[in-house]
Amino acid sequence: WEIALHVYTALGDCCFNLGNYPTANSYYNKALLCPDAVECGYVWLGLGQSFYELENMEKAKDALMSAYMLEGKEIFEDVDEKYFNIIKDHI
């Protein structure tokens, strides 16, 4: 299962970087079905970013808040600040 988590997350990252946000979102959701994935802030970050780009802001906020709660602000250091900005008023 650990390998599946990494594979689904990597596929989500690839699709996200290519601008294929619906497919990225699907892979991040599949990653979350793997054991211990709900404790992985990086998966929540990817899911939140994909929801953001799909203009589903409520789900984006929920996922990005999960990433923040698991990893802190540091998880947002290498991504566009817009992703942190939608949750900063709720922290």
N, C-alpha and C positions, 0 to 999 in steps of 0.2 A: 504493500500500500504506500509505503514511503516513496517508492519510485514513481508510482502513479501520481502522487501529489506533485512531485517535481516536474514530471512530464506535462501534466495538465497546466501547471503554472507557467512553464516555459512556452507551451503552445499559446496560452493566453497572452503572454508577453509579446510573442512574435506577431500575432494577429493585431494586438493593440498598436504596436509600432508600425504596422502596415496600414493602420487606419480602419481595419475591419473590426469595429467595436462590437457588433452583435456576436460575432464568432468568439472574440476575446471574452466577452461576458459569459458565454456558454462554457468555455473552458475553465474560467475561474469558478463558476458555479459547480462544475464537475470536480474541481480540486477540493472544494469545500465538503464534498461527500466523503473524502478520504479520512481515515482515522487521524485525529489530532490536528486536522487542518483548521478547525475553528480557532485554534490557539496560534495560528500563523498570521501575524500582522501583514506580511507581504501579500498574501492572497487577498485579504480584505482590502488592502490598498489598490491592487489591480482591479478588483471587482468594483470598488468605489470610483476609480478613474473611468472605467468603461461605462458605468451607469451615468457618470457626469457627461461623458461625450455623447451618450444616447439621450441626453436631456431629461433623464429621470432623476431629478434632484433629491427627492425624498429618499430613494434607495441609495443614491450616492452618499448622502449625509450619513445614513445609518452605517453603511460599509466603511466609510472613511473614519467615522467615530470609533468603530470597532478596531480599526488599524491603530488609531491614536491610543486607545485604551490599552492595547496590548504592547505597543512599542514606544509610545511617547512621540513627541514632536520630531525626533530624529528620523523617523521613517519618511518624513516629508522633505528631507534635506535635498534629495536628488530629483525631485519632481517639480513641476510647475506649481507656483505658489497658489494658483487658483483652487487647487484641491484642498489645501489647508484652510484657505480663506472661507470656504462654505461651512466649516465646522467651528471656526475660532470663536464665534459668538456664543457657542453652546458649551464651551469648556469651562 
